[in-house]
Structures are given as structure tokens and as C-alpha cells.
């Protein structure tokens, strides 16, 4: 498949998906993937001369337990399809992957974006628990003392109420 054919396939696939997307420059696409735990995963698709790359932001650099968070991500990589967790120079967490242009079809793009969405969404709360527990605990305590809603922290209620 040529780059031009891959561009046409990506545009058609994103349009048919109904997801919000833009093409800020030729071959560079941005798409927001809606989730449940992680409400939105911003994702970039890059159509190069030989490959389609995907790059998605998952979480900022953990506040604490860096080694434990990064180890959990690496262990998780062993069971994943199409993408893998990576960190940038600042420690922010991403999902990254590449497909050769020869296999770029609507089905493969859908599978790749599905992998990004699944892994970002399934991993998000664990990343927060491991890497941001102190901040979450402070927020929980502050909200309870003030009588504020803790609804957005419900995913962590079990360990917050025990601790």
C-alpha cells in the first residue's frame, strides 16, 4: 500500500467511526477516544512513508512509586497487542505502536485504536492508585471534611475508606 492509499484509508476509517478527529497536517491525525475510567484518551496517528504510527497520552509522570508504576507497565506490555506502554523524557506515560503500511486497513486501524482505548481505560485506575495515592488520599480527605461530593473518587473508595 502506498502512503496516499493509507491516508485515504485512515481518513475514511476515522470519518466512519464517528469519533472526533482532525488532520492538522497531511498524514498527522488526532482523535479523541472516549472511555469509562479514563474519560478521554487523546491519540495521534502518523502516516509515514513505510508505517502507520499511533501515539496516545495515558497519564502524566507519577508523583510517587515510579519504579513500581513503570514495572507494572512493563509487565503489562507482555500481554498486549499492537501497542506498548512507553514513557517520554519527563516520565509521562503513553501507548505507542506501529504498523507497516502494507497491513493498513479499516479493520486494522479499528483494532489498533481499540487496543489503545482498552489498555488506556483498563490501566488508568491502577496507574493512579500506584502513582498518585497520596494526592488521591489528600483530595478524599479534603472533600470529606468540607462535605463535598467524592463521586469522582468512587473507583478508589475501597482503599480510601480502609486507610
ChimeraX commands (.cxc) that place a marker at each C-alpha (Angstrom):
marker #1 position 0.00,0.00,0.00 radius 0.5
marker #1 position 1.26,3.47,-0.81 radius 0.5
marker #1 position 1.25,6.37,1.62 radius 0.5
marker #1 position -1.53,8.03,-0.42 radius 0.5
marker #1 position -3.68,4.90,-0.13 radius 0.5
marker #1 position -3.02,4.69,3.60 radius 0.5
marker #1 position -4.03,8.35,4.03 radius 0.5
marker #1 position -7.30,7.67,2.22 radius 0.5
marker #1 position -7.93,4.60,4.40 radius 0.5
marker #1 position -7.24,6.49,7.65 radius 0.5
marker #1 position -9.49,9.41,6.65 radius 0.5
marker #1 position -12.33,7.07,5.64 radius 0.5
marker #1 position -11.97,4.95,8.79 radius 0.5
marker #1 position -11.96,7.95,11.14 radius 0.5
marker #1 position -14.94,9.53,9.36 radius 0.5
marker #1 position -16.93,6.28,9.56 radius 0.5
marker #1 position -16.00,5.84,13.23 radius 0.5
marker #1 position -17.94,8.91,14.31 radius 0.5
marker #1 position -15.09,9.86,16.65 radius 0.5
marker #1 position -13.95,13.50,16.81 radius 0.5
marker #1 position -10.78,13.84,14.74 radius 0.5
marker #1 position -8.68,16.42,12.94 radius 0.5
marker #1 position -5.84,16.39,10.42 radius 0.5
marker #1 position -3.61,19.32,11.45 radius 0.5
marker #1 position -1.19,18.48,8.64 radius 0.5
marker #1 position -1.13,15.86,5.92 radius 0.5
marker #1 position -0.53,12.47,7.45 radius 0.5
marker #1 position -0.92,13.64,11.05 radius 0.5
marker #1 position -4.28,12.84,12.61 radius 0.5
marker #1 position -5.59,13.48,16.10 radius 0.5
marker #1 position -8.53,11.57,17.54 radius 0.5
marker #1 position -10.13,11.51,20.99 radius 0.5
marker #1 position -11.09,8.04,22.21 radius 0.5
marker #1 position -13.91,8.08,24.80 radius 0.5
marker #1 position -13.52,5.75,27.77 radius 0.5
marker #1 position -15.12,4.90,31.08 radius 0.5
marker #1 position -12.33,5.14,33.67 radius 0.5
marker #1 position -10.15,7.47,31.60 radius 0.5
marker #1 position -12.84,9.67,30.13 radius 0.5
marker #1 position -10.85,10.63,27.04 radius 0.5
marker #1 position -7.61,9.34,25.55 radius 0.5
marker #1 position -6.01,11.77,23.09 radius 0.5
marker #1 position -4.42,9.80,20.29 radius 0.5
marker #1 position -2.24,10.72,17.33 radius 0.5
marker #1 position -1.91,8.72,14.11 radius 0.5
marker #1 position 1.12,9.41,11.91 radius 0.5
marker #1 position 1.14,8.09,8.35 radius 0.5
marker #1 position 4.75,7.88,7.24 radius 0.5
marker #1 position 6.37,6.54,4.11 radius 0.5
marker #1 position 6.54,2.99,5.46 radius 0.5
marker #1 position 4.44,2.78,8.62 radius 0.5
marker #1 position 1.38,4.00,10.47 radius 0.5
marker #1 position 2.30,5.10,13.97 radius 0.5
marker #1 position -0.02,5.54,16.91 radius 0.5
marker #1 position 0.85,7.59,19.98 radius 0.5
marker #1 position -1.60,8.12,22.86 radius 0.5
marker #1 position -1.24,10.00,26.13 radius 0.5
marker #1 position -2.30,7.92,29.15 radius 0.5
marker #1 position -1.11,9.72,32.31 radius 0.5
marker #1 position 1.37,12.29,33.49 radius 0.5
marker #1 position 4.51,11.33,35.35 radius 0.5
marker #1 position 3.59,9.59,38.62 radius 0.5
marker #1 position 4.03,11.63,41.80 radius 0.5
marker #1 position 5.36,8.62,43.69 radius 0.5
marker #1 position 6.34,4.95,43.34 radius 0.5
marker #1 position 7.90,5.49,39.90 radius 0.5
marker #1 position 9.69,2.15,39.87 radius 0.5
marker #1 position 6.54,0.25,40.87 radius 0.5
marker #1 position 4.41,2.05,38.24 radius 0.5
marker #1 position 6.93,1.53,35.43 radius 0.5
marker #1 position 7.47,-2.12,36.39 radius 0.5
marker #1 position 3.69,-2.71,36.33 radius 0.5
marker #1 position 3.55,-1.15,32.84 radius 0.5
marker #1 position 6.41,-3.30,31.57 radius 0.5
marker #1 position 4.79,-6.47,32.92 radius 0.5
marker #1 position 1.54,-5.42,31.29 radius 0.5
marker #1 position 3.33,-4.98,27.92 radius 0.5
marker #1 position 3.89,-8.75,27.81 radius 0.5
marker #1 position 0.14,-9.33,27.38 radius 0.5
marker #1 position -0.73,-6.54,24.95 radius 0.5
marker #1 position -1.50,-6.42,21.23 radius 0.5
marker #1 position -0.42,-3.76,18.76 radius 0.5
marker #1 position 0.83,-1.17,21.24 radius 0.5
marker #1 position 3.07,-0.99,24.29 radius 0.5
marker #1 position 3.43,1.36,27.22 radius 0.5
marker #1 position 6.27,3.85,26.98 radius 0.5
marker #1 position 7.48,6.89,28.89 radius 0.5
marker #1 position 8.81,10.13,27.48 radius 0.5
marker #1 position 11.81,12.05,28.78 radius 0.5
marker #1 position 9.71,13.66,31.54 radius 0.5
marker #1 position 8.23,10.33,32.70 radius 0.5
marker #1 position 4.73,10.84,31.23 radius 0.5
marker #1 position 3.06,7.58,30.21 radius 0.5
marker #1 position 1.99,6.81,26.63 radius 0.5
marker #1 position 0.84,3.93,24.49 radius 0.5
marker #1 position 2.84,3.63,21.29 radius 0.5
marker #1 position 2.74,1.31,18.28 radius 0.5
marker #1 position 3.46,0.96,14.56 radius 0.5
marker #1 position 2.02,-0.98,11.66 radius 0.5
marker #1 position 3.62,-1.40,8.26 radius 0.5
marker #1 position 1.60,0.38,5.57 radius 0.5
marker #1 position 1.13,-2.97,3.83 radius 0.5
marker #1 position -1.39,-4.04,6.53 radius 0.5
marker #1 position -3.25,-0.74,6.94 radius 0.5
marker #1 position -6.96,-1.44,6.51 radius 0.5
marker #1 position -10.03,-0.05,8.21 radius 0.5
marker #1 position -10.20,-3.23,10.29 radius 0.5
marker #1 position -6.57,-2.92,11.44 radius 0.5
marker #1 position -6.95,0.77,12.28 radius 0.5
marker #1 position -10.08,-0.06,14.27 radius 0.5
marker #1 position -8.23,-2.90,16.03 radius 0.5
marker #1 position -5.28,-0.60,16.81 radius 0.5
marker #1 position -7.49,2.19,18.19 radius 0.5
marker #1 position -9.47,-0.42,20.13 radius 0.5
marker #1 position -6.24,-1.65,21.71 radius 0.5
marker #1 position -5.29,1.90,22.70 radius 0.5
marker #1 position -8.70,2.54,24.21 radius 0.5
marker #1 position -8.85,-0.78,26.04 radius 0.5
marker #1 position -5.36,-0.60,27.53 radius 0.5
marker #1 position -5.59,3.09,28.49 radius 0.5
marker #1 position -9.00,2.61,30.09 radius 0.5
marker #1 position -8.24,-0.69,31.87 radius 0.5
marker #1 position -4.91,0.57,33.23 radius 0.5
marker #1 position -5.86,4.08,34.26 radius 0.5
marker #1 position -7.11,3.45,37.80 radius 0.5
marker #1 position -4.18,1.15,38.61 radius 0.5
marker #1 position -1.72,3.79,37.39 radius 0.5
marker #1 position -3.47,6.35,39.60 radius 0.5
marker #1 position -3.52,4.04,42.63 radius 0.5
marker #1 position 0.16,3.17,42.28 radius 0.5
marker #1 position 1.49,6.56,41.29 radius 0.5
marker #1 position -0.83,9.12,42.85 radius 0.5
marker #1 position -2.15,7.54,46.06 radius 0.5
marker #1 position -1.03,10.40,48.31 radius 0.5
marker #1 position -2.71,13.02,46.13 radius 0.5
marker #1 position -5.88,10.96,45.89 radius 0.5
marker #1 position -5.91,10.48,49.68 radius 0.5
marker #1 position -5.47,14.26,50.24 radius 0.5
marker #1 position -8.32,15.03,47.82 radius 0.5
marker #1 position -10.55,12.44,49.53 radius 0.5
marker #1 position -9.86,13.85,53.00 radius 0.5
marker #1 position -10.34,17.45,51.84 radius 0.5
marker #1 position -13.68,16.66,50.19 radius 0.5
marker #1 position -14.98,14.68,53.19 radius 0.5
marker #1 position -14.01,17.41,55.68 radius 0.5
marker #1 position -15.85,20.01,53.59 radius 0.5
marker #1 position -18.88,17.80,52.89 radius 0.5
marker #1 position -18.08,17.86,49.17 radius 0.5
marker #1 position -19.01,15.08,46.79 radius 0.5
marker #1 position -16.48,12.27,46.50 radius 0.5
marker #1 position -18.27,10.75,43.49 radius 0.5
marker #1 position -15.32,11.23,41.14 radius 0.5
marker #1 position -13.20,9.19,43.58 radius 0.5
marker #1 position -15.62,6.24,43.81 radius 0.5
marker #1 position -13.20,3.97,41.94 radius 0.5
marker #1 position -10.82,4.29,44.91 radius 0.5
marker #1 position -13.42,4.20,47.69 radius 0.5
marker #1 position -12.43,0.72,48.92 radius 0.5
marker #1 position -8.82,1.50,49.81 radius 0.5
marker #1 position -9.61,5.09,50.80 radius 0.5
marker #1 position -12.16,4.04,53.40 radius 0.5
marker #1 position -9.88,1.28,54.75 radius 0.5
marker #1 position -6.85,3.52,55.07 radius 0.5
marker link #1:1,2 radius 0.2
marker link #1:2,3 radius 0.2
marker link #1:3,4 radius 0.2
marker link #1:4,5 radius 0.2
marker link #1:5,6 radius 0.2
marker link #1:6,7 radius 0.2
marker link #1:7,8 radius 0.2
marker link #1:8,9 radius 0.2
marker link #1:9,10 radius 0.2
marker link #1:10,11 radius 0.2
marker link #1:11,12 radius 0.2
marker link #1:12,13 radius 0.2
marker link #1:13,14 radius 0.2
marker link #1:14,15 radius 0.2
marker link #1:15,16 radius 0.2
marker link #1:16,17 radius 0.2
marker link #1:17,18 radius 0.2
marker link #1:18,19 radius 0.2
marker link #1:19,20 radius 0.2
marker link #1:20,21 radius 0.2
marker link #1:21,22 radius 0.2
marker link #1:22,23 radius 0.2
marker link #1:23,24 radius 0.2
marker link #1:24,25 radius 0.2
marker link #1:25,26 radius 0.2
marker link #1:26,27 radius 0.2
marker link #1:27,28 radius 0.2
marker link #1:28,29 radius 0.2
marker link #1:29,30 radius 0.2
marker link #1:30,31 radius 0.2
marker link #1:31,32 radius 0.2
marker link #1:32,33 radius 0.2
marker link #1:33,34 radius 0.2
marker link #1:34,35 radius 0.2
marker link #1:35,36 radius 0.2
marker link #1:36,37 radius 0.2
marker link #1:37,38 radius 0.2
marker link #1:38,39 radius 0.2
marker link #1:39,40 radius 0.2
marker link #1:40,41 radius 0.2
marker link #1:41,42 radius 0.2
marker link #1:42,43 radius 0.2
marker link #1:43,44 radius 0.2
marker link #1:44,45 radius 0.2
marker link #1:45,46 radius 0.2
marker link #1:46,47 radius 0.2
marker link #1:47,48 radius 0.2
marker link #1:48,49 radius 0.2
marker link #1:49,50 radius 0.2
marker link #1:50,51 radius 0.2
marker link #1:51,52 radius 0.2
marker link #1:52,53 radius 0.2
marker link #1:53,54 radius 0.2
marker link #1:54,55 radius 0.2
marker link #1:55,56 radius 0.2
marker link #1:56,57 radius 0.2
marker link #1:57,58 radius 0.2
marker link #1:58,59 radius 0.2
marker link #1:59,60 radius 0.2
marker link #1:60,61 radius 0.2
marker link #1:61,62 radius 0.2
marker link #1:62,63 radius 0.2
marker link #1:63,64 radius 0.2
marker link #1:64,65 radius 0.2
marker link #1:65,66 radius 0.2
marker link #1:66,67 radius 0.2
marker link #1:67,68 radius 0.2
marker link #1:68,69 radius 0.2
marker link #1:69,70 radius 0.2
marker link #1:70,71 radius 0.2
marker link #1:71,72 radius 0.2
marker link #1:72,73 radius 0.2
marker link #1:73,74 radius 0.2
marker link #1:74,75 radius 0.2
marker link #1:75,76 radius 0.2
marker link #1:76,77 radius 0.2
marker link #1:77,78 radius 0.2
marker link #1:78,79 radius 0.2
marker link #1:79,80 radius 0.2
marker link #1:80,81 radius 0.2
marker link #1:81,82 radius 0.2
marker link #1:82,83 radius 0.2
marker link #1:83,84 radius 0.2
marker link #1:84,85 radius 0.2
marker link #1:85,86 radius 0.2
marker link #1:86,87 radius 0.2
marker link #1:87,88 radius 0.2
marker link #1:88,89 radius 0.2
marker link #1:89,90 radius 0.2
marker link #1:90,91 radius 0.2
marker link #1:91,92 radius 0.2
marker link #1:92,93 radius 0.2
marker link #1:93,94 radius 0.2
marker link #1:94,95 radius 0.2
marker link #1:95,96 radius 0.2
marker link #1:96,97 radius 0.2
marker link #1:97,98 radius 0.2
marker link #1:98,99 radius 0.2
marker link #1:99,100 radius 0.2
marker link #1:100,101 radius 0.2
marker link #1:101,102 radius 0.2
marker link #1:102,103 radius 0.2
marker link #1:103,104 radius 0.2
marker link #1:104,105 radius 0.2
marker link #1:105,106 radius 0.2
marker link #1:106,107 radius 0.2
marker link #1:107,108 radius 0.2
marker link #1:108,109 radius 0.2
marker link #1:109,110 radius 0.2
marker link #1:110,111 radius 0.2
marker link #1:111,112 radius 0.2
marker link #1:112,113 radius 0.2
marker link #1:113,114 radius 0.2
marker link #1:114,115 radius 0.2
marker link #1:115,116 radius 0.2
marker link #1:116,117 radius 0.2
marker link #1:117,118 radius 0.2
marker link #1:118,119 radius 0.2
marker link #1:119,120 radius 0.2
marker link #1:120,121 radius 0.2
marker link #1:121,122 radius 0.2
marker link #1:122,123 radius 0.2
marker link #1:123,124 radius 0.2
marker link #1:124,125 radius 0.2
marker link #1:125,126 radius 0.2
marker link #1:126,127 radius 0.2
marker link #1:127,128 radius 0.2
marker link #1:128,129 radius 0.2
marker link #1:129,130 radius 0.2
marker link #1:130,131 radius 0.2
marker link #1:131,132 radius 0.2
marker link #1:132,133 radius 0.2
marker link #1:133,134 radius 0.2
marker link #1:134,135 radius 0.2
marker link #1:135,136 radius 0.2
marker link #1:136,137 radius 0.2
marker link #1:137,138 radius 0.2
marker link #1:138,139 radius 0.2
marker link #1:139,140 radius 0.2
marker link #1:140,141 radius 0.2
marker link #1:141,142 radius 0.2
marker link #1:142,143 radius 0.2
marker link #1:143,144 radius 0.2
marker link #1:144,145 radius 0.2
marker link #1:145,146 radius 0.2
marker link #1:146,147 radius 0.2
marker link #1:147,148 radius 0.2
marker link #1:148,149 radius 0.2
marker link #1:149,150 radius 0.2
marker link #1:150,151 radius 0.2
marker link #1:151,152 radius 0.2
marker link #1:152,153 radius 0.2
marker link #1:153,154 radius 0.2
marker link #1:154,155 radius 0.2
marker link #1:155,156 radius 0.2
marker link #1:156,157 radius 0.2
marker link #1:157,158 radius 0.2
marker link #1:158,159 radius 0.2
marker link #1:159,160 radius 0.2
marker link #1:160,161 radius 0.2
marker link #1:161,162 radius 0.2
marker link #1:162,163 radius 0.2
view
